Amino acid sequence: MPPEDDRAPQALHRLFFALRPDEGVCKKLEGVVAGLRQHTHGRWVARENFHITLAFLGSVAGTRLNYLFDLEPSSEYPFALALENIAYQRRRKLIWIAPRSTPVPLERLVEALKSSLTVGGFLIDARPFRAHLTLGRNVQGECATESCSAPINWTIHSYCLVESKLDSCGARYSTLKTWFL
């Protein structure tokens, strides 16, 4: 095999860290989406793509993956997250579900992750973290922005490094590594 040419283009990976819901939470989220579909039209997020982004990295060279894989897991213990508020942003035509407030363990997890990424030379969004799970894009019609009839309770046991690949059907997400709390 010929030696690697330093001038050869590197493979880029579109990456982010996220919380990915388990099967039970996905079923409840699908129920929320089914209710929203009765009053609105849009491009609804597929259950396999449900997630809460913790830190978006964007395009990352393959040579940087080992740094990400070697990150130490958070010292946080599993914690509860209740998704209960549905919100709609008319300008961007997005609808999502979020907790009333971000649990302290989640805030600490995000801060620890962003700190480790900054040390590694990754550029991280400086805006405050707001936990939310996108349910639909390009949403049009009457959008109720209210509390769910019952909160969706989710126990967070892990977080993941996820790769996003775009194809003709939209984004496809695959988990590259999972860290358990």
C-alpha positions in Angstrom: 0.0 0.0 0.0 1.4 3.4 -0.9 2.3 5.8 2.0 -0.4 8.4 2.8 -0.1 11.7 1.0 -0.4 14.6 3.5 -2.0 16.6 0.7 -4.8 14.0 0.1 -8.2 15.2 1.2 -9.3 13.9 4.6 -12.6 12.2 5.2 -14.9 14.6 7.0 -17.6 13.4 9.5 -20.6 15.6 10.5 -20.7 14.9 14.2 -22.6 15.9 17.4 -23.0 14.6 20.9 -26.5 13.7 21.9 -28.9 12.0 24.2 -30.8 9.3 22.3 -34.1 8.0 23.7 -34.9 4.4 24.4 -37.8 2.5 22.8 -40.4 3.5 25.4 -39.6 7.2 25.1 -39.6 6.9 21.3 -43.1 5.4 21.4 -44.4 8.3 23.6 -42.8 10.8 21.3 -44.4 9.2 18.3 -47.8 9.7 20.1 -47.1 13.4 20.5 -46.1 13.6 16.8 -49.3 11.8 15.8 -51.4 14.4 17.7 -49.5 17.2 16.1 -50.1 15.8 12.6 -53.8 16.1 13.1 -53.5 19.9 13.0 -50.3 20.7 11.2 -48.3 19.6 8.2 -44.5 19.3 8.1 -41.5 17.1 7.8 -41.6 15.0 10.9 -38.5 13.6 12.5 -38.3 9.8 12.2 -38.1 7.9 15.5 -34.6 6.7 14.8 -33.5 10.3 14.6 -35.0 11.5 17.9 -32.3 13.1 20.0 -31.3 16.0 22.2 -28.1 17.7 20.9 -25.6 18.3 23.7 -22.8 19.7 21.5 -22.7 20.1 17.8 -19.2 19.7 16.2 -20.0 20.0 12.5 -17.5 18.6 10.0 -14.6 16.8 11.7 -11.6 15.3 10.0 -11.3 11.5 10.5 -7.9 12.1 12.1 -9.7 13.8 15.0 -12.0 10.9 15.8 -9.6 9.2 18.2 -9.6 12.3 20.5 -13.4 12.1 20.6 -13.4 8.4 21.2 -10.9 8.8 24.1 -13.0 11.4 26.0 -13.6 10.3 29.6 -17.2 9.6 30.5 -19.0 12.1 32.6 -19.0 11.5 36.4 -22.7 12.1 36.4 -25.1 9.4 37.6 -28.3 8.6 35.6 -30.8 11.3 36.0 -34.5 12.1 35.2 -35.6 14.3 32.4 -39.3 15.2 31.9 -40.2 16.4 28.4 -43.4 18.4 28.8 -43.5 21.7 26.9 -44.3 21.8 23.2 -42.9 24.9 21.4 -43.2 26.2 17.9 -40.8 28.7 16.2 -42.8 30.2 13.4 -39.8 32.0 11.7 -37.8 28.7 11.4 -41.0 26.5 11.2 -39.7 24.2 13.9 -41.6 22.4 16.5 -40.0 20.7 19.5 -40.6 19.3 23.0 -38.6 20.4 26.0 -38.4 20.2 29.7 -39.8 23.1 31.8 -36.3 23.5 33.1 -33.0 21.8 32.4 -32.0 19.4 35.2 -28.8 20.4 37.0 -27.1 17.0 36.1 -27.8 17.7 32.4 -26.3 21.2 32.6 -23.2 19.8 34.3 -22.9 17.0 31.6 -23.1 19.6 28.8 -20.5 21.9 30.5 -18.1 19.1 31.1 -18.4 17.9 27.5 -18.0 21.4 26.1 -14.9 22.0 28.3 -13.3 18.7 27.1 -14.1 19.6 23.5 -12.7 23.2 23.9 -9.4 21.7 25.4 -9.3 19.5 22.3 -9.5 22.5 20.0 -13.1 22.1 18.9 -15.1 25.2 18.3 -18.3 25.0 20.4 -21.4 27.2 20.2 -21.2 29.8 23.0 -24.9 30.2 23.3 -26.5 28.8 26.5 -27.7 25.2 26.3 -31.4 24.7 26.0 -32.5 21.1 26.1 -35.0 20.3 23.4 -36.0 17.5 21.0 -37.0 18.5 17.5 -40.2 16.8 16.4 -40.8 18.5 13.0 -39.4 20.9 10.5 -41.1 23.0 7.8 -44.2 22.9 10.0 -47.2 24.8 8.7 -50.7 25.1 10.1 -52.1 25.7 13.6 -49.5 24.8 16.1 -50.4 24.4 19.7 -47.6 25.4 22.0 -48.7 23.8 25.3 -47.8 21.3 27.8 -48.2 17.6 26.9 -51.2 15.9 28.4 -48.7 13.9 30.5 -44.9 14.5 30.7 -42.7 12.1 28.9 -40.4 10.8 31.7 -37.0 9.8 30.5 -34.2 8.4 32.6 -30.9 9.4 31.0 -28.4 6.5 31.3 -26.0 7.5 28.5 -24.9 10.0 25.9 -23.5 9.3 22.4 -21.3 10.6 19.7 -23.4 10.6 16.5 -22.6 10.9 12.9 -25.1 12.6 10.5 -25.1 11.6 6.8 -27.3 13.3 4.3 -28.9 11.3 1.4 -31.9 11.8 -0.8 -34.2 10.8 2.1 -32.7 13.3 4.5 -30.4 12.9 7.5 -29.4 9.4 8.7 -27.9 9.2 12.2 -25.6 6.5 13.4 -24.1 6.2 16.9 -20.3 6.0 16.8 -19.8 5.6 20.6 -21.9 5.5 23.7 -20.7 6.7 27.2 -22.7 5.3 30.2 -23.3 7.5 33.2 
